[in-house]
Amino acid sequence: MRICIVHEYLTHMGGGERVLNALASAFPFAPIYTLVYDPSGVQVSFNETRIRTSFLQKFPGFTRSHRYFPLALMPIAMEQFDFSNYDVVISNSHSFGKGILLAPHTLHISYCMTPTRYAWDGSHRYVREFSGSLWFQKIAPVAISYIRFWDYMASHRVDTYLTLSTYVSKRIKKYYNRTSHVVYPPVDVERFSPVISEGEYYLVISRLVPYKKIEIAIAAAELLGKPLKIAGVGPELDALRSVAGEHTEFLGFVSDSDLPDLYRNAKALIFPQEEDFGITPLEAAASGVPTIAYAAGGALETVIDGQTGLFFTQQAAWCLMQAMQKAEHMQWDKQVMQRHAAKFSLERFVREIQQFVQKAYKGA
């Protein structure tokens, strides 16, 4: 069985790239096709002999600034790849990866991170937040309408869908009218372990972007007079600094090697956003640390209310404050949290993916 993997952009490290790394481990001889590759932005070391890039790799500056290039180039570049020598193609996709063109004999399995957000339910936010220029505000909706049409048509080029949560599975059904099978993404739980002592601070680990709602965590911590550490970088840094007080500390970028200590010494992780899945609550659980999460999206599948964390129901500081105060009076069983996190291990993901691909190929 000849297998290859498709990934849209290999230019930075995020949840999608961690899934790609796990797929590369599950299928160690599979080449990796990607639109652009920038090794300086990827913390995981990929074998470069496995990487196949598109013609966009030759565009000056594209590897670092691809989000500013015309969106229409991405589908065109993705459709130029030749997969005629493969039996199975696995696309790890949040946008254009599902749109590859395959021969009838080639099975396409898509691990869909999400239906393309800026084409569907996130389109208005994308136009509003990407650029304030009047020209962009006028032309972007037209371009997005084209991308939405292409995205829907491309979604039906996939033979079988996998996805990372029930929450995303419902979105795939809504926007693409396709069913999908949930295989939870890998969490490297072996890197994390708890300590006996109680935590010293609340913790946020996140990109600093508007939808993460980090200002809610800052407001709650400042009003309660509780120390809050924020790990991450992003365009909202200055705005968040302007509303922070003496109890909030910005750590900037924190390397993977430093994360375990940061987790295990925390009182609780604060997760105020709505995410498709959310790996950080499981990393916290593996560290014996509860998560105080907004009760929506993937958190409903990764946090067990009262056992590995608590939910708050409104994205408002007062609601989060109530949950923080309740959490401080609870007894948390670190072993229960560890056992929960272990269900999402890397080994489990590799095993489930390998079994699914073998079964799908035999049944194709």
C-alpha positions as MATLAB code, in Angstrom:
seq = 'MRICIVHEYLTHMGGGERVLNALASAFPFAPIYTLVYDPSGVQVSFNETRIRTSFLQKFPGFTRSHRYFPLALMPIAMEQFDFSNYDVVISNSHSFGKGILLAPHTLHISYCMTPTRYAWDGSHRYVREFSGSLWFQKIAPVAISYIRFWDYMASHRVDTYLTLSTYVSKRIKKYYNRTSHVVYPPVDVERFSPVISEGEYYLVISRLVPYKKIEIAIAAAELLGKPLKIAGVGPELDALRSVAGEHTEFLGFVSDSDLPDLYRNAKALIFPQEEDFGITPLEAAASGVPTIAYAAGGALETVIDGQTGLFFTQQAAWCLMQAMQKAEHMQWDKQVMQRHAAKFSLERFVREIQQFVQKAYKGA';
ca = [
       0.000    0.000    0.000;
       1.631    3.229   -1.201;
       0.687    6.135    1.090;
       1.409    9.861    1.121;
       0.332   12.701    3.400;
      -0.910   16.180    2.457;
      -0.629   19.213    4.744;
      -1.483   22.771    3.696;
       1.369   24.869    5.129;
       4.383   23.638    7.047;
       5.615   27.011    8.271;
       4.867   27.117   12.012;
       4.062   24.832   14.924;
       0.469   24.373   16.032;
      -2.121   21.695   16.666;
      -2.323   20.718   12.998;
       1.438   20.297   12.788;
       1.419   18.045   15.863;
      -1.170   15.876   14.137;
       1.038   15.857   11.027;
       4.001   14.728   13.115;
       1.903   11.851   14.495;
       0.749   10.883   10.995;
       4.374   10.934    9.852;
       5.199    8.532   12.715;
       2.257    6.264   11.882;
       3.360    6.066    8.228;
       7.155    6.563    8.332;
       7.734    5.998    4.614;
       4.989    8.328    3.385;
       6.125   11.509    1.571;
       4.613   14.768    2.858;
       3.145   17.172    0.292;
       2.691   20.776    1.391;
       2.179   24.121   -0.334;
       5.145   25.751    1.410;
       7.754   24.636    3.924;
       9.776   26.826    6.296;
      11.921   24.662    8.610;
      12.868   27.658   10.767;
       9.289   27.992   11.963;
       8.685   24.320   12.768;
       9.969   23.012   16.095;
       9.579   19.349   15.176;
      12.350   18.028   12.949;
      10.845   16.557    9.787;
      12.990   14.495    7.444;
      13.344   16.966    4.581;
      13.748   14.176    2.040;
      10.061   13.424    2.670;
       8.880   16.978    1.934;
       7.364   17.864   -1.466;
       6.428   21.528   -1.994;
       4.307   23.326   -4.602;
       5.301   26.066   -7.043;
       4.399   28.589   -4.323;
       7.622   27.679   -2.510;
       9.502   29.679   -5.169;
       7.550   32.908   -4.540;
       9.739   35.397   -2.613;
       8.497   35.733    0.960;
       5.661   33.243    0.572;
       6.900   30.853    3.263;
       6.702   33.580    5.904;
       3.760   35.633    4.652;
       1.467   33.219    2.793;
      -1.636   34.546    4.567;
      -1.213   37.852    2.719;
      -1.097   36.297   -0.754;
      -4.206   35.884   -2.951;
      -6.360   33.034   -1.658;
      -7.097   31.876   -5.206;
      -3.479   30.724   -5.571;
      -3.856   28.063   -2.863;
      -6.467   25.823   -4.544;
      -4.628   26.107   -7.855;
      -1.354   25.026   -6.263;
      -2.998   22.159   -4.396;
      -4.560   20.836   -7.592;
      -1.171   20.734   -9.340;
       0.226   17.900   -7.229;
       0.405   14.524   -8.977;
      -0.655   11.607   -6.749;
      -1.094    8.997   -9.478;
       1.535    6.693   -7.929;
      -0.256    6.328   -4.581;
      -2.938    3.966   -3.319;
      -3.938    6.130   -0.338;
      -3.605    9.867    0.266;
      -4.221   11.202    3.771;
      -4.908   14.943    3.829;
      -4.415   16.678    7.172;
      -6.588   19.642    6.319;
      -8.185   22.795    7.688;
      -8.669   24.460    4.290;
      -7.306   23.528    0.857;
      -5.870   20.054    1.477;
      -9.163   18.322    0.805;
      -9.164   19.707   -2.751;
      -6.448   17.532   -4.235;
      -7.207   15.743   -7.513;
      -6.828   11.958   -7.491;
      -7.146    9.065   -9.898;
     -10.164    6.770   -9.426;
      -8.006    4.018   -7.898;
      -6.580    6.286   -5.163;
      -8.360    6.435   -1.798;
      -8.586    9.896   -0.204;
      -8.916    9.946    3.597;
      -9.136   13.448    5.030;
      -8.346   14.175    8.665;
     -10.383   17.372    8.703;
      -9.307   19.758   11.460;
     -12.266   22.009   10.638;
     -14.340   23.149    7.658;
     -12.533   26.220    6.319;
     -13.452   28.798    8.945;
     -13.055   31.974    6.885;
     -15.315   30.462    4.212;
     -18.120   29.460    6.567;
     -19.060   30.423   10.125;
     -15.905   32.519   10.627;
     -16.166   34.546    7.414;
     -17.554   37.749    8.941;
     -14.988   37.726   11.743;
     -12.192   37.114    9.212;
     -13.209   40.157    7.134;
     -13.583   42.290   10.240;
     -10.292   41.349   11.911;
      -7.857   40.651    9.052;
      -7.576   44.220    7.770;
      -9.324   47.515    8.349;
      -8.710   48.858    4.855;
     -11.831   49.903    2.948;
     -10.583   48.139   -0.198;
     -10.182   44.843    1.658;
     -13.600   45.166    3.302;
     -15.212   45.497   -0.126;
     -13.297   42.861   -2.086;
     -12.919   40.171    0.601;
     -16.591   39.031    0.674;
     -16.465   38.429   -3.100;
     -13.256   36.394   -2.819;
     -14.642   34.434    0.125;
     -17.794   33.583   -1.843;
     -15.568   32.004   -4.499;
     -13.573   30.131   -1.854;
     -16.808   28.919   -0.218;
     -18.057   27.498   -3.526;
     -14.686   25.844   -4.245;
     -14.484   24.509   -0.686;
     -17.895   22.837   -0.877;
     -17.115   21.251   -4.244;
     -13.702   20.128   -3.014;
     -15.233   18.559    0.095;
     -16.891   15.976   -2.138;
     -13.569   14.862   -3.594;
     -12.875   13.128   -0.275;
     -13.772    9.435    0.041;
     -13.744    9.210    3.843;
     -13.598   11.831    6.574;
     -11.899   11.607    9.940;
     -12.019   14.479   12.388;
     -10.834   15.485   15.831;
     -14.066   15.916   17.801;
     -17.825   15.420   17.731;
     -18.137   19.196   17.653;
     -16.234   19.407   14.343;
     -18.056   16.337   13.021;
     -21.328   18.267   13.321;
     -19.820   21.203   11.410;
     -18.642   18.873    8.619;
     -22.176   17.549    8.345;
     -23.676   21.052    8.329;
     -21.393   22.669    5.745;
     -20.337   19.704    3.577;
     -23.229   17.301    4.171;
     -20.692   14.541    4.825;
     -20.437   12.115    7.724;
     -17.154   11.683    9.592;
     -15.515    9.383   12.111;
     -13.944   10.898   15.245;
     -10.345   10.027   16.090;
      -9.178   12.335   18.858;
      -5.858   14.067   18.060;
      -2.648   13.006   19.815;
      -1.516   14.508   23.098;
       2.046   13.826   24.207;
       0.935   13.087   27.767;
       4.179   11.286   28.601;
       5.961   14.655   28.795;
       3.818   15.812   31.713;
       3.624   14.763   35.351;
       2.131   16.244   38.524;
       3.736   17.453   41.752;
       2.366   16.930   45.250;
       2.260   20.624   46.178;
      -0.635   22.901   45.287;
      -0.273   25.339   42.425;
       0.762   28.945   42.802;
      -0.931   30.734   39.896;
      -3.599   30.544   37.220;
      -2.367   29.847   33.740;
      -3.321   30.661   30.137;
      -1.431   29.041   27.256;
      -2.612   30.412   23.946;
      -1.963   32.434   20.838;
      -2.874   36.020   21.618;
      -5.711   36.568   19.135;
      -9.191   38.069   19.689;
     -11.363   34.934   19.683;
      -9.329   33.390   22.521;
     -11.042   35.827   24.937;
      -7.955   36.143   27.119;
      -9.145   39.525   28.369;
     -11.797   37.650   30.376;
      -9.108   35.689   32.233;
      -7.159   38.896   32.911;
     -10.214   40.712   34.257;
     -11.203   37.810   36.508;
      -7.700   37.367   37.925;
      -7.255   41.092   38.562;
     -10.637   41.432   40.279;
      -9.914   38.429   42.505;
      -6.324   39.504   43.141;
      -5.004   36.151   41.902;
      -1.691   35.723   40.035;
      -2.104   34.889   36.342;
       0.637   33.812   33.936;
      -0.007   34.064   30.178;
       2.222   32.046   27.836;
       2.003   32.873   24.154;
       2.529   35.507   21.502;
       0.253   37.180   18.996;
      -1.192   40.418   17.630;
      -3.315   41.076   20.744;
      -0.322   41.425   23.076;
      -0.386   45.228   23.334;
      -4.163   45.350   23.767;
      -4.020   42.728   26.522;
      -1.161   44.491   28.279;
      -3.249   47.660   28.346;
      -6.023   45.961   30.380;
      -3.721   43.917   32.631;
      -2.727   44.920   36.133;
      -0.176   43.936   38.735;
      -1.421   40.358   39.042;
      -0.887   39.423   35.370;
       2.460   38.327   33.923;
       3.124   37.864   30.194;
       5.710   35.144   29.554;
       5.893   35.434   25.773;
       6.874   32.339   23.813;
       7.436   29.290   26.030;
       9.310   26.341   24.535;
       7.961   22.801   24.667;
      10.752   21.850   27.067;
       9.644   24.499   29.580;
       5.913   23.751   29.418;
       5.833   20.788   31.859;
       7.150   22.880   34.773;
       4.805   25.723   33.886;
       1.811   23.384   33.980;
       2.647   21.409   37.097;
       3.106   24.519   39.249;
      -0.219   26.042   38.200;
      -3.342   26.190   40.332;
      -5.567   25.752   37.265;
      -5.553   26.320   33.515;
      -8.049   28.904   32.270;
      -9.585   28.086   28.884;
     -12.038   30.912   28.042;
     -12.405   30.313   24.291;
     -14.527   28.051   22.100;
     -12.249   25.631   20.274;
     -12.683   22.718   17.901;
     -10.799   20.529   20.369;
      -8.186   22.127   22.621;
      -5.085   20.168   23.608;
      -4.037   22.338   26.557;
      -6.768   21.046   28.943;
      -5.422   17.519   28.395;
      -1.807   18.624   28.926;
      -3.001   20.252   32.152;
      -4.822   17.066   33.211;
      -1.659   15.020   32.549;
       0.091   17.472   34.886;
      -2.539   16.974   37.598;
      -3.946   20.455   37.029;
      -7.674   21.170   36.533;
      -9.040   23.348   33.720;
     -11.643   26.066   34.129;
     -13.215   26.084   30.679;
     -15.940   27.853   28.765;
     -18.695   25.258   28.296;
     -18.673   25.026   24.501;
     -16.918   23.324   21.602;
     -14.256   20.697   22.074;
     -13.801   21.416   25.779;
     -17.047   19.521   26.387;
     -15.198   16.412   25.149;
     -11.858   16.927   26.897;
     -12.882   18.282   30.312;
     -14.968   16.250   32.784;
     -16.905   18.704   34.934;
     -16.080   18.202   38.606;
     -13.290   15.682   37.928;
     -10.725   17.252   35.585;
     -12.057   20.793   35.721;
     -15.070   23.087   35.911;
     -17.160   24.796   33.274;
     -18.439   28.368   33.172;
     -21.382   29.123   30.924;
     -20.909   32.726   29.794;
     -17.823   34.390   28.334;
     -17.822   37.061   31.001;
     -15.381   37.837   33.803;
     -18.005   37.500   36.555;
     -18.956   34.022   35.394;
     -15.328   32.908   35.214;
     -14.693   34.400   38.667;
     -17.445   32.256   40.164;
     -15.880   29.114   38.680;
     -12.409   30.095   39.926;
     -13.717   30.626   43.445;
     -15.537   27.284   43.365;
     -12.442   25.476   42.064;
     -10.330   26.735   44.968;
     -12.605   24.951   47.464;
     -12.591   21.625   45.651;
     -10.376   18.584   46.208;
      -8.815   17.489   42.927;
      -7.599   13.935   42.382;
      -4.434   14.203   40.283;
      -4.472   10.482   39.420;
      -7.995   10.733   38.016;
      -6.862   13.606   35.817;
      -3.806   11.679   34.640;
      -5.870    8.625   33.710;
      -8.258   10.805   31.725;
      -5.417   12.429   29.778;
      -3.873    9.034   29.001;
      -6.933    8.168   26.867;
      -5.720   10.762   24.334;
      -2.121    9.542   24.028;
       0.070    9.593   20.932;
       0.256    5.794   20.895;
      -3.533    5.554   20.864;
      -3.770    7.975   17.931;
      -1.168    6.115   15.864;
      -2.880    2.782   16.520;
      -6.362    4.065   15.622;
      -5.176    5.805   12.456;
      -3.254    2.782   11.212;
      -6.218    0.488   11.849;
      -8.656    2.862   10.158;
      -6.509    3.291    7.028;
      -5.973   -0.466    6.689;
      -9.696   -1.164    7.044;
     -10.712    1.644    4.655;
      -8.217    0.512    2.015;
      -9.352   -3.106    2.155;
     -12.970   -1.997    1.829;
     -12.361    0.463   -1.000;
];
